[in-house]
Structures are given as C-alpha cells and as structure tokens.
Amino acid sequence: MFDNLSERLRRATQTLAGKGRITEDNVKDTLRQVRMALLEADVALPVVKPFIERVREQALGETVLTSLTPGQAFIKIIHTELANVLGGDAVPLDLRAQPPVVVFLAGLQGAGKTTTAAKLARRLIEREKKKVMMVSVDVHRPAAILQLGTLAGEIGALFHDSKADEDPVKIATRALDDARRQFADVLIVDTAGRLHIDGDMMDEAGRVHQAVTPHETLFVVDSMAGQDAVQSAQAFDMALPLTGVVLTKADGDARGGVALSVREVTGKPIRFIGTGEKTEALEAFHPERMASRILGMGDVLSLVEEVEEKVDRNKAEKLARKLKKGRGFDLGDLKDQLEQMQNMGGLGALMDKLPIPGKVNSAALKDQIDDRQIRRQIAIINSMTPDERRFPKKINGSRKRRIATGAGQQIQDVNRLLKQHQQMERMMKKVSKGGMKNLMRGMQGMGGPGGLPPGGPRRR
C-alpha cells in the first residue's frame, strides 16, 4: 500500500533535503510535486488543497527558514501533516461496555465485510481473549451466511445461524439474545451490502442498527475503490452513527489515496487495515507509523510487535540451543524460518516496515520480491524425506530429480535452495561462534550487507 505515493513524495522531498537554505521558490516547486503525488494517489481534491496550504504556511515560517537543516525540517512538516490527515493518534476498538458488546459492520457489497468480520473476531479471540459470536443479516446473499459460518468454525468463534427468508431485524435481535445466553463478550453483526448506495439498503441497515444499538459501528471500505469510496463513506456517515473505518485489500492498492481521503471526509478514525485474504491479515492502524511508512522511514515498532506476536518463541529458543551446542542448521530449520516469514506476510510485508534509504527505488525493489518463491521452497523441503532434511549432503542427482518432481519444480530450483541453505548454515555457524560481527560477515557472503534471505529478489 502507498507504494506509488511513497515514491513520488520521496522524490519531491529529496529536492529540498540537501538544501542549506529554503526559499519561497523551491518550496513552491516541491509543493507542486507533492500536490501531483497526492492527486495521482487518488486523494480527494478537498483533502489535497488544505493539506498543501498547511504545509506551505509552516514551510515558510520562522522555524524552517532558520533551521540548520531546513530540508529535514520540511520533511518533518510533511510527516506531521500526513499523520494528522490520517487521524493523529491511534484509536483502538472500544469494548468498554456491558457484554455482549455489539460491533456493527456496514459497507458496499464486495468491500470485504464478511472476511473482515472473521478477521476481527480472530483478533479479539487471540489478542483480547474474548468470547466472540458472529451473525450475518445479509438475507439477500445466502452465500454470505454460509461463508461466515464456515469462517466462524475455522477461527473458533460462536455462530448464530440465519435464513434467507427471515427479517434482518429479527435475526439481529435473536442473535443478541443468544449472545447473552452464551455469555459472549462481543457480537459482530455482518450486514447486507449492495453494488451501489440505495434507499432500501440504508433503511434496512438503519433498522438493524436501531434494534441492537451497537457500541461500535465500522464502515468497511475497499482501498482500491478510489473516489467511489469517498462518496460511499459520506453517504454511510450521514445514514449511520459511524465510529470508525476499516480499510480492506490494502495489499493490492499501490496508491493509498482512500486512506487519506476517507479519514478527512468522515472525520472518523481508521481502526484497521486488511493486508491479505487470510483471517490473520488485519493490522491495527497507527496514523503516525503509517505516515513514516509513506515517507520511506519504515515502521519498526509495528515490525517488532508483529515479530513478538507471530514468531514461535519455542522454535526460536530450540534453534538457539541447537546452534549453541554446535549442531548444524538443517533444512527442517530452514523450513521453520520460511513458514514464520510467511506468517508475517512474506518479504513484501517485511519490506513495507523497514526504512528504505533515499537513493533506493523502493517500488523497483519490491517488484523484484516474489513471495511465491517462499511457497515453492517450502514445497521442495516437504518433498524430502526426514533423513534428507537432516543431512542435505546426502541429496545426490537422483534424489534431486525425485524431490523436484514431487514438488512440481525444476532441478535448478532444488539446487538453488540447497545453495541458499549452505549460505545460511555458514552464517548461523558464525553467529553461534562470534555474535553480531560474524553475522555481518556472513550476510556479506550472501550478497553484501543488503543480502536478502531466501525468496528475495534474484540477481539478474
């Protein structure tokens, strides 16, 4: 998300970064580039104009003009204003009410409400230790009811069933009673959507909302919907007492203008962003951290939180003990590392959160990353016997052919994986013997200090 906007803004601000002095002329030129970057990212014009004016006013103020590093001071202004447009401080979901706390999801059809309901339920179950019930009142689309029931079973949530011939209001009130009887902490109500806004849809959503009096009313919007998302956000904000926004399909949106526009137009905080199809692919939205990511400063705090949450500590400690005893880093260990990288969203998601040096074209770098390579490598290791995983040197030509055939890959892919494993094994030995200094030497052996783990860009 924000790849195109990030690249354009970085190019715009670099023109001032090295300046020893800022003048009205070079600020005017840079702001013209910033304006174009925002408009091309599909940020709504009513959002762009005041943003540019606020930045211009501050950039030509005394603080920047007298700064020893005016270019950096200008970038700081852009960062602060981006964070303000995105919402300022993060606003977590408010569950401080008598249970069951009702969370109401509204939005157009295709925005991803049903998947978001499951993602949110999983997050509340795993992180907040809440007992969650889900119900669908989308009687116009029976498949949505079936989908939500299937997802509830996968994530361990309670599910209140409904039928296509029932009244949505009756379904919602019955589900609320059921949630009370089963002592659920949270009831998530997945509502019907349409391909466009119409009176019947808004009336139905309003009646269901009034029946269950939700504590949180979240507008779910597709990040790739562009200006249509802004118009639908305004319509829903007028019809329902929205308390927040969930942006879906952010992983497929390189522009990111919807995030900036919807927050400014509705005045409601963005609570979460969906970053993939899996039920764990839902991130809390932090405006200041997102502003840093847009400007290529990375988001190390979110990365650390994700590592703490998703990395299997038992496996990590087991590997550390194994290396300390001088035992080798085998292909089973490599598979564990690849799977944990997958759990964190792959290399692409990792790159989003790492600071990118100003001279590096981050968009081009991400284009070279192919997360499918990680899946292929896991398939290759799965095609090996336990003995081959423990002792890779046993893998001769005939074994390589069998492994490649079993994984549906080429022999060259098996050879490439074995070579990468050897490099990582050497690096792990250096770490176990000499710590960080030897780790850096090991990384140089994998292609310099910027060497990437398996699944990264291939050299061309």
Secondary structure, 3 states (H helix, E strand, C coil): CCHHHHHHHHHHHHHHHCCCCCCHHHHHHHHHHHHHHHHHCCCCHHHHHHHHHHHHHHHCCHHHHCCCCHHHHHHHHHHHHHHHHHCCCCCCCCCCCCCCEEEEEECCCCCCHHHHHHHHHHHHHHHCCCCEEEEECCCCCHHHHHHHHHHHHHHCCEEECCCCCCCHHHHHHHHHHHHHHCCCCEEEEECCCCCCCCHHHHHHHHHHHHHHCCCEEEEEEEHHHCHHHHHHHHHHHHHCCCCEEEEECHHHCCCCHHHHHHHHHHCCCEEEEECCCCCCCEEECCHHHHHHHHCCCCCHHHHHHHHHHHCCHHHHHHHHHHHHCCCCCCHHHHHHHHHHHHHCCHHHHHHHHCCCCCCCCHHHHHHHCCCHHHHHHHHHHHCCCHHHHHCHHHCCHHHHHHHHHHHCCCHHHHHHHHHHHHHHHHHHHHHHHHHHHHHHHHHHCCCCCCCCCCCCCCCC
